């Protein structure tokens, strides 16, 4: 296959936005579409290689798998080893257990299924999963396992019939993606059969390359290649976490990539840009860079280095680039050309995958080496490390009864003020904290789940399903006051403002509670135990681990709503734990920690927060 430098440049166009998206640069809010660009490129290159080998009667499944293993696995092994080493030394047991589960799933090429079950790609929890980005690698690996057999089955068909067969499979996959994104967007995001159409778009280009290669009109190539570039850039800058994806919205980045592959040929302005040295060199290390960046970002967050300043982001990106360069020159390139037969090479790779799988499973079975890691701490310090599973179990037991009653209708007593709490999982914390402490008769409290992405004016979007569940409910209609609480997102602010305006038009009193987000407290508790802080240093350390990016989103929302109305009450949750002027946070007492993850309350925290809410926010309730 003839080398096309512009495709390496296209790889750079794919990987850089992904990195900047994961680093938290708001400008690159749609940077995740870089993965879709990778899918199309992969489909095109792999299908072209297979077709050429079949035409030369030189194709072998074993040889194909060996070439894929040489290309993919050495760098993957390297980054998994780095992840394991740093995780064992730096992470607390619960986080190490999660890493072990991830390594196990990656070793079986099933990480997309694992992360579908375990996390939401666009949720805050994804910030703490160092191998989350390997989901796309598993999709490609699953494609590599299946697709060569399809090409073998249709090898004697005409080019047109091959084109039609691949097109039909592509259409069915696209329909599945569009259908499932409405039912379960995470399922559509992570599943192979809802993603294969993107890779098969590249396959379609490979099968039909003789046709579009004949297009030699420079104006057509210039125009369509530039259009492809503009389409991809549009998605990178204007898509965001709230964009319904994949489904219909994935068509644009796939189309843009297809146009670039077809028409960004030699002598076009776009090809010269993509083949320029900066993009070309970035493209060469793009695979290793894709593998390294998220591991660096997430492990940094886990040990208390927040990505909330430009300097930290740039430094961590530089670290990622250094690791990628080392991986490319010391691992990727040498292992592509190591002298071993196909069977021996694949056996060697299989052995390493087995070792990694066993290692990952062992970390799962030992709860992240919990006994070993805690035994290396002094007994009085080990008891101060947050046990996430214990906290979750106690929290669920405490919340089970109050949450089961939280959606019951208000009583008909007109003398009682009716308060409805709406929000994400943080609304559970607020509701149970109040219910546990308030024993008066003047107020009634209820709680319904409503994520900030669903806080929209139902008059503007009357077909929203949340309208049927909430805005027409007896609880909502009877409520006097609405309290909104969530981990506020920048991309939902405009909708929340409209929602508040709607609530005010319905003569509801409105209060908005900020988030109180930190870097993972369970991980921080382990770091604290190892370093044995003084009380003053501990409180300063905790303040340094406040997720100020989350707070800025709340303050931005607050400013927008204040411009709308002065009637809304704003409540700063962070003040329950921190003295913002003194830059100090107290997150535990002699009974234990208040928060067990990035912001959810422990049983002890619920007790403490309930006292704070009644004393500071609603003294009339006491």
VOGU-3710 file (C-alpha; in Angstrom, 3 decimals, decimal comma):
1> xxxxxxxxxx> 0,000/0,000/0,000  1,371/3,389/-1,024  2,220/5,633/1,913  0,056/8,736/2,253  1,606/11,287/4,659  -1,646/13,233/4,859  -3,232/10,268/6,640  -0,627/10,520/9,379  -1,586/14,193/9,591  -5,216/13,132/9,819
11> xxxxxxxxxx> -4,262/10,885/12,747  -2,860/13,983/14,463  -6,119/15,803/13,761  -7,833/12,916/15,522  -5,620/12,516/18,597  -4,968/16,155/19,544  -8,655/17,064/20,112  -9,169/13,881/22,145  -6,268/14,847/24,424  -7,471/18,437/24,826
21> xxxxxxxxxx> -11,007/17,186/25,518  -9,784/14,836/28,243  -7,606/17,633/29,670  -10,748/19,718/30,131  -10,252/22,476/27,556  -13,759/23,866/26,997  -12,873/25,060/23,491  -12,465/21,407/22,444  -15,795/20,306/23,921  -16,361/17,913/21,006
31> xxxxxxxxxx> -12,815/16,582/20,901  -14,086/13,064/21,548  -15,019/12,819/17,839  -11,323/12,228/17,206  -12,045/8,581/18,016  -14,542/8,479/15,142  -11,878/9,874/12,853  -9,568/7,059/13,978  -12,282/4,476/13,250  -12,675/5,585/9,634
41> xxxxxxxxxx> -8,912/5,738/9,060  -8,497/2,259/10,537  -11,266/0,793/8,392  -9,766/2,296/5,256  -6,180/1,188/5,889  -6,954/-2,311/7,150  -9,429/-3,091/4,386  -7,037/-1,788/1,743  -4,239/-4,011/3,079  -6,478/-7,091/3,197
51> xxxxxxxxxx> -7,903/-6,513/-0,285  -4,447/-6,008/-1,793  -3,184/-9,201/-0,143  -6,232/-11,154/-1,341  -5,777/-9,853/-4,892  -2,121/-10,923/-4,791  -3,221/-14,305/-3,323  -0,956/-13,551/-0,404  -3,521/-13,242/2,371  -3,337/-15,339/5,543
61> xxxxxxxxxx> -5,489/-14,911/8,647  -2,542/-15,828/10,877  -0,286/-13,373/9,077  -2,956/-10,659/9,346  -3,386/-11,178/13,087  0,372/-11,137/13,516  0,664/-7,791/11,730  -2,141/-6,349/13,837  -0,481/-7,687/16,985  2,848/-6,117/15,992
71> xxxxxxxxxx> 1,130/-2,785/15,380  -1,110/-2,659/18,454  0,031/-4,864/21,298  3,616/-3,811/22,208  2,639/-0,193/22,915  -0,483/-1,402/24,714  1,585/-3,745/26,896  3,937/-0,876/27,698  1,162/1,473/28,827  -0,582/-1,278/30,812
81> xxxxxxxxxx> 2,695/-1,994/32,600  3,145/1,699/33,414  -0,458/1,889/34,638  -0,041/-1,156/36,870  3,281/-0,042/38,351  2,139/3,465/39,228  -1,245/2,233/40,429  0,264/-0,344/42,795  2,518/2,264/44,394  0,217/5,290/44,332
91> xxxxxxxxxx> -3,424/4,232/44,440  -5,522/3,141/47,403  -7,019/-0,364/47,363  -10,420/0,543/45,908  -8,875/2,430/42,975  -6,291/-0,306/42,409  -9,094/-2,868/42,293  -10,796/-0,816/39,560  -7,522/-0,683/37,606  -7,189/-4,476/37,941
101> xxxxxxxxxx> -10,670/-4,976/36,523  -9,824/-2,615/33,655  -6,562/-4,446/32,864  -8,420/-7,772/32,891  -11,029/-6,503/30,404  -8,400/-4,871/28,167  -6,454/-8,149/28,066  -9,540/-9,921/26,729  -10,284/-7,132/24,210  -13,569/-6,477/26,036
111> xxxxxxxxxx> -12,972/-3,147/27,744  -15,832/-1,506/25,828  -18,266/-3,933/27,485  -16,622/-3,422/30,883  -16,806/0,356/30,738  -20,375/0,247/29,471  -21,275/-1,560/32,703  -18,985/0,432/34,982  -19,055/4,076/33,926  -20,497/6,841/31,800
121> xxxxxxxxxx> -17,948/8,188/29,304  -19,238/11,747/29,748  -19,776/11,607/33,535  -17,468/12,888/36,265  -16,610/9,309/37,267  -14,755/8,876/33,977  -12,107/11,257/35,365  -10,877/8,430/37,603  -10,666/5,572/35,067  -7,109/5,540/33,614
131> xxxxxxxxxx> -7,880/2,922/30,949  -11,307/4,200/29,893  -9,967/5,270/26,509  -9,097/1,659/25,615  -12,797/1,045/24,855  -12,169/2,231/21,287  -9,209/-0,108/20,935  -11,429/-3,041/21,889  -13,957/-2,003/19,234  -11,216/-2,078/16,596
141> xxxxxxxxxx> -9,867/-5,410/17,846  -13,339/-6,951/17,660  -13,634/-5,620/14,120  -10,254/-7,106/13,164  -11,350/-10,516/14,424  -14,560/-10,591/12,375  -14,124/-8,520/9,232  -11,358/-10,467/7,417  -13,685/-13,469/7,203  -16,323/-11,320/5,470
151> xxxxxxxxxx> -13,770/-10,170/2,894  -12,663/-13,782/2,333  -16,264/-14,871/1,768  -16,876/-12,168/-0,841  -13,409/-12,178/-2,458  -14,649/-13,622/-5,767  -17,538/-11,169/-6,106  -17,376/-8,131/-8,344  -16,325/-4,803/-6,888  -19,896/-3,581/-7,116
161> xxxxxxxxxx> -21,307/-6,551/-5,190  -18,585/-6,152/-2,535  -19,508/-2,489/-2,266  -23,216/-3,294/-1,868  -22,625/-5,997/0,779  -20,424/-3,730/2,891  -22,877/-0,857/2,411  -25,793/-2,987/3,611  -23,885/-4,061/6,759  -22,897/-0,430/7,303
171> xxxxxxxxxx> -26,510/0,764/7,033  -27,772/-1,838/9,503  -25,063/-0,825/11,981  -25,896/2,868/11,523  -29,604/2,192/12,053  -28,729/0,274/15,229  -26,652/3,230/16,438  -29,457/5,706/15,766  -32,048/3,439/17,352  -30,079/2,555/20,495
181> xxxxxxxxxx> -28,851/6,078/21,198  -32,477/7,009/21,930  -32,983/4,048/24,251  -29,583/3,827/25,928  -26,978/6,292/24,696  -24,175/4,581/26,623  -25,031/1,242/25,015  -24,887/2,838/21,579  -21,614/4,541/22,491  -19,745/1,418/23,604
191> xxxxxxxxxx> -21,173/-1,490/21,607  -19,386/-2,886/18,541  -22,446/-3,369/16,338  -23,453/0,286/16,849  -19,929/1,452/16,001  -18,840/-0,873/13,201  -20,524/1,365/10,596  -17,871/4,018/11,254  -15,014/1,598/10,604  -16,895/0,148/7,642
201> xxxxxxxxxx> -17,168/3,607/6,125  -13,411/3,374/5,748  -13,849/-0,152/4,356  -16,315/1,185/1,807  -13,749/3,766/0,716  -11,143/1,015/0,324  -13,410/-1,174/-1,797  -14,370/1,730/-4,054  -10,968/3,443/-4,169  -10,452/2,736/-7,878
211> xxxxxxxxxx> -13,561/4,786/-8,628  -12,898/7,902/-6,575  -9,183/7,803/-7,401  -10,156/8,660/-10,965  -11,488/12,061/-9,894  -8,723/14,403/-10,973  -10,482/17,783/-11,069  -8,373/19,891/-8,737  -11,299/22,199/-7,891  -13,393/19,229/-6,747
221> xxxxxxxxxx> -10,553/17,822/-4,651  -9,728/21,193/-3,101  -13,359/21,982/-2,319  -14,384/18,596/-0,910  -11,193/18,054/1,105  -11,552/21,511/2,643  -15,214/20,735/3,358  -14,135/17,555/5,141  -11,683/19,483/7,307  -14,284/22,142/8,165
231> xxxxxxxxxx> -16,847/19,466/9,098  -14,436/17,778/11,524  -13,405/21,101/13,064  -17,057/22,070/13,432  -17,730/18,881/15,423  -14,635/19,399/17,579  -15,584/22,956/18,529  -19,386/22,805/18,627  -20,250/19,330/19,889  -20,158/18,834/23,651
241> xxxxxxxxxx> -20,998/16,350/26,385  -24,695/17,027/25,959  -24,669/16,242/22,231  -26,600/13,026/21,615  -23,864/10,693/20,446  -23,216/8,595/18,414  -26,387/8,191/16,272  -27,085/10,895/13,699  -24,472/13,241/15,169  -21,655/10,766/14,469
251> xxxxxxxxxx> -22,376/10,997/10,736  -20,690/14,402/10,422  -17,188/13,515/11,707  -17,323/10,237/9,756  -18,325/12,090/6,586  -15,616/14,698/7,120  -12,970/12,009/7,528  -14,195/10,175/4,427  -13,933/13,364/2,371  -10,372/13,960/3,573
261> xxxxxxxxxx> -9,288/10,397/2,769  -10,844/10,616/-0,701  -9,834/14,100/-1,762  -6,955/15,408/0,404  -4,514/14,152/-2,174  -1,094/15,395/-3,179  -0,950/19,044/-4,285  -4,194/20,049/-2,561  -4,001/22,744/0,084  -5,551/20,423/2,678
271> xxxxxxxxxx> -3,062/17,612/2,011  -0,155/20,046/2,322  -1,537/21,191/5,663  -2,040/17,646/6,953  1,344/16,503/5,666  3,090/19,464/7,288  5,834/18,485/9,677  4,055/19,292/12,988  0,978/17,214/12,152  3,003/14,518/10,425
281> xxxxxxxxxx> 5,282/13,948/13,429  2,311/14,021/15,805  0,546/11,506/13,590  3,491/9,120/13,748  3,278/8,922/17,549  -0,522/9,280/17,646  -1,224/5,706/18,753  1,212/5,817/21,663  0,029/9,325/22,495  -3,583/8,172/22,556
291> xxxxxxxxxx> -2,649/5,342/24,910  -0,542/7,454/27,285  -2,449/10,694/27,749  -5,481/9,476/29,687  -3,347/7,341/31,988  -1,234/10,396/32,859  -4,286/12,620/33,412  -6,238/10,164/35,530  -3,377/8,953/37,716  -2,557/12,612/38,382
301> xxxxxxxxxx> -6,128/13,270/39,509  -6,065/10,151/41,667  -3,016/11,317/43,623  -4,332/14,826/44,113  -3,040/16,789/41,108  -6,151/18,493/39,710  -6,283/19,508/36,052  -7,725/22,910/36,915  -4,904/25,193/35,793  -3,400/25,783/32,380
311> xxxxxxxxxx> 0,116/25,150/33,666  -0,738/21,717/35,079  -2,590/20,731/31,908  0,327/21,712/29,687  2,855/19,936/31,914  0,827/16,722/31,929  0,409/16,888/28,153  4,194/17,251/27,851  4,642/14,175/30,078  2,201/12,290/27,831
321> xxxxxxxxxx> 4,146/13,306/24,731  7,459/12,213/26,286  5,995/8,801/27,175  4,548/8,521/23,659  7,900/9,321/22,030  9,666/6,751/24,202  6,975/4,204/23,414  7,164/4,870/19,681  10,947/4,636/19,330  11,719/2,027/21,994
331> xxxxxxxxxx> 8,614/-0,172/21,803  6,397/0,391/18,752  9,014/0,488/15,996  11,433/-2,181/17,273  8,690/-4,728/17,973  7,191/-4,318/14,507  10,361/-5,692/13,008  11,520/-8,189/15,612  12,472/-11,494/13,963  9,956/-14,102/15,043
341> xxxxxxxxxx> 7,638/-16,356/13,081  3,925/-15,553/13,094  3,071/-18,434/15,422  5,856/-17,600/17,867  5,005/-13,898/17,890  1,299/-14,535/18,479  2,116/-17,111/21,167  4,400/-14,599/22,878  1,660/-11,945/22,779  -0,911/-14,451/24,027
351> xxxxxxxxxx> 1,331/-15,291/26,970  1,696/-11,627/27,935  -2,067/-11,081/27,605  -2,622/-14,062/29,893  -0,192/-12,690/32,475  -1,916/-9,300/32,351  -5,352/-10,901/32,671  -4,251/-12,952/35,673  -2,673/-9,861/37,245  -5,829/-7,843/36,727
361> xxxxxxxxxx> -8,020/-10,611/38,126  -5,719/-10,960/41,152  -6,063/-7,253/41,908  -9,831/-7,686/41,722  -9,858/-10,759/43,983  -7,608/-9,135/46,591  -9,666/-5,903/46,597  -6,706/-4,018/45,200  -4,119/-5,664/47,488  -6,092/-4,165/50,354
371> xxxxxxxxxx> -4,648/-6,318/53,113  -1,090/-5,852/51,865  -1,350/-2,099/51,279  -3,017/-1,378/54,602  -0,622/-3,662/56,473  2,195/-1,396/55,324  0,567/1,515/57,109  0,633/1,930/60,845  -2,538/0,469/62,328  -3,823/3,832/63,562
381> xxxxxxxxxx> -3,313/5,298/60,076  -4,801/2,356/58,183  -8,068/2,872/60,022  -8,256/6,386/58,569  -8,274/5,206/54,953  -11,758/5,352/53,445  -13,195/1,919/52,703  -15,452/2,704/49,759  -17,403/-0,543/49,795  -18,154/-0,209/53,508
391> xxxxxxxxxx> -19,236/3,401/53,086  -21,455/2,501/50,134  -23,066/-0,347/52,037  -23,808/1,819/55,081  -25,020/4,655/52,883  -27,442/2,394/50,988  -28,841/1,006/54,244  -29,395/4,497/55,620  -30,983/5,850/52,436  -33,153/2,890/51,497
401> xxxxxxxxxx> -36,240/3,800/53,525  -36,245/7,620/53,095  -35,645/7,361/49,336  -38,430/4,803/48,967  -40,815/7,403/50,423  -39,320/10,414/48,651  -41,612/10,286/45,600  -44,900/9,947/47,502  -47,413/12,740/46,989  -47,518/15,609/49,456
411> xxxxxxxxxx> -50,276/15,558/52,029  -53,311/17,779/51,486  -52,513/19,913/54,544  -52,492/23,491/53,247  -50,724/24,739/56,396  -47,594/22,784/55,534  -44,950/24,207/53,179  -44,142/21,707/50,448  -40,524/21,541/49,267  -39,470/19,447/46,257
421> xxxxxxxxxx> -35,774/18,669/45,712  -34,811/18,008/42,078  -31,382/16,875/40,944  -28,894/14,137/40,253  -27,426/11,788/42,894  -26,411/14,828/44,958  -30,116/15,456/45,553  -30,244/12,151/47,448  -27,600/13,496/49,816  -29,488/16,735/50,420
431> xxxxxxxxxx> -32,866/15,063/50,852  -31,703/12,387/53,297  -29,563/14,900/55,233  -32,637/17,063/55,839  -35,050/14,200/56,508  -32,679/12,650/59,041  -32,478/15,875/61,042  -35,809/17,625/60,583  -38,586/16,497/62,887  -40,891/19,494/62,644
441> xxxxxxxxxx> -44,399/19,643/61,198  -44,332/22,882/59,213  -42,516/21,483/56,177  -42,791/18,441/53,947  -39,929/17,332/51,723  -39,947/15,198/48,599  -37,238/14,326/46,082  -37,291/13,367/42,401  -34,362/12,573/40,122  -33,754/15,159/37,410
451> xxxxxxxxxx> -30,265/15,556/35,950  -29,200/19,051/34,980  -29,258/17,996/31,307  -33,024/17,407/31,704  -33,687/20,732/33,435  -35,367/22,402/30,498  -38,440/24,543/30,021  -41,187/21,992/29,237  -43,068/24,641/27,284  -40,125/24,930/24,898
461> xxxxxxxxxx> -39,558/21,172/24,605  -42,997/19,656/25,250  -41,998/16,183/24,073  -39,261/15,735/26,654  -39,904/12,537/28,602  -39,042/14,268/31,884  -42,119/16,456/31,415  -44,383/13,444/31,665  -42,573/12,073/34,713  -42,094/15,292/36,665
471> xxxxxxxxxx> -43,778/18,434/35,371  -47,218/16,832/35,215  -46,748/14,955/38,483  -48,826/15,702/41,543  -45,672/16,314/43,552  -44,445/19,039/41,214  -47,823/20,732/40,866  -48,397/20,797/44,635  -44,906/21,990/45,571  -44,359/25,509/46,899
481> xxxxxxxxxx> -40,585/25,526/46,686  -38,117/23,818/44,350  -34,511/23,144/45,336  -32,209/22,316/42,423  -28,937/20,544/43,092  -26,521/18,813/40,720  -22,914/18,647/39,629  -23,458/21,608/37,372  -22,121/21,409/33,821  -21,155/24,387/31,682
491> xxxxxxxxxx> -23,001/22,993/28,675  -26,346/22,791/30,483  -26,341/26,287/31,991  -28,498/27,907/29,323  -31,181/25,243/29,700  -31,098/25,488/33,504  -31,585/29,265/33,274  -34,665/28,724/31,096  -35,883/26,072/33,502  -35,571/28,452/36,456
501> xxxxxxxxxx> -37,469/31,078/34,488  -40,228/28,518/33,907  -40,340/27,608/37,612  -40,660/31,257/38,568  -43,491/31,665/36,058  -45,253/28,819/37,882  -44,932/30,842/41,105  -42,449/28,439/42,647  -39,862/29,650/45,087  -36,481/28,485/43,758
511> xxxxxxxxxx> -33,196/27,682/45,507  -30,044/26,406/43,809  -27,405/24,405/45,651  -23,839/24,372/44,389  -21,751/21,258/44,065  -18,926/20,434/46,467  -16,540/18,400/44,368  -13,049/17,258/45,306  -10,468/14,975/43,811  -11,310/11,441/44,915
521> xxxxxxxxxx> -11,417/11,465/48,733  -10,782/7,736/49,067  -7,521/8,177/47,193  -6,682/11,310/49,159  -7,318/9,520/52,458  -4,704/6,947/51,468  -2,219/9,688/50,575  -2,966/11,406/53,877  -2,380/8,188/55,820  0,970/7,615/54,108
531> xxxxxxxxxx> 2,169/11,181/54,669  0,759/11,683/58,185  -0,183/15,375/57,858  -0,549/17,790/60,730  -4,124/19,077/61,117  -3,322/22,452/59,544  -1,468/20,920/56,620  -4,273/18,393/56,146  -6,899/21,122/55,888  -4,770/23,054/53,377
541> xxxxxxxxxx> -4,137/19,880/51,384  -7,865/19,233/51,146  -8,511/22,764/49,910  -5,906/22,261/47,199  -7,977/19,288/46,033  -11,233/21,184/45,601  -12,466/20,796/42,018  -12,470/24,506/41,282  -13,492/23,794/37,692  -16,801/22,456/39,047
551> xxxxxxxxxx> -17,224/25,466/41,314  -16,589/27,857/38,425  -19,410/26,212/36,519  -21,753/26,830/39,433  -20,628/30,462/39,765  -21,190/30,955/36,050  -24,697/29,526/36,385  -25,302/31,738/39,429  -24,295/34,840/37,489  -26,577/33,964/34,571
561> xxxxxxxxxx> -29,581/33,351/36,823  -28,963/36,527/38,844  -29,180/38,446/35,589  -32,559/36,803/35,096  -34,029/37,264/38,565  -33,102/38,376/42,060  -35,708/36,065/43,592  -33,606/32,902/43,405  -31,730/31,805/46,536  -28,172/30,483/46,050
571> xxxxxxxxxx> -26,648/28,061/48,517  -22,899/27,304/48,541  -22,478/23,657/49,557  -18,705/23,998/49,704  -19,101/26,276/52,738  -20,269/23,260/54,729  -16,748/21,845/54,469  -14,412/24,717/53,622  -13,434/28,190/54,724  -12,848/29,712/51,304
581> xxxxxxxxxx> -11,087/32,804/52,642  -8,644/30,815/54,751  -8,232/28,207/51,989  -8,914/25,387/54,393  -11,268/22,393/54,241  -12,284/20,076/57,104  -13,580/16,815/55,669  -13,561/14,555/58,712  -14,172/14,441/62,428  -13,465/11,833/65,101
591> xxxxxxxxxx> -16,293/9,693/63,678  -14,795/9,519/60,175  -14,839/11,189/56,779  -17,737/13,253/55,408  -17,252/12,335/51,730  -16,088/9,014/50,280  -15,522/9,866/46,590  -15,520/13,170/44,702  -18,574/14,602/46,405  -21,073/12,036/47,731
601> xxxxxxxxxx> -21,633/11,948/51,477  -20,814/9,149/53,861  -23,277/8,262/56,635  -21,202/10,456/58,951  -21,231/13,180/56,297  -25,016/13,013/55,985  -25,317/13,531/59,724  -22,891/16,467/59,648  -24,369/18,049/56,515  -27,909/17,819/57,896
611> xxxxxxxxxx> -26,863/19,899/60,907  -25,228/22,456/58,616  -28,258/22,733/56,299  -30,682/23,318/59,152  -28,422/25,768/60,974  -27,095/27,792/58,022  -29,522/27,504/55,129  -32,893/26,926/56,751  -32,684/28,040/60,408  -36,466/28,301/60,435
621> xx> -36,613/24,500/60,182  -34,863/23,919/63,494
//
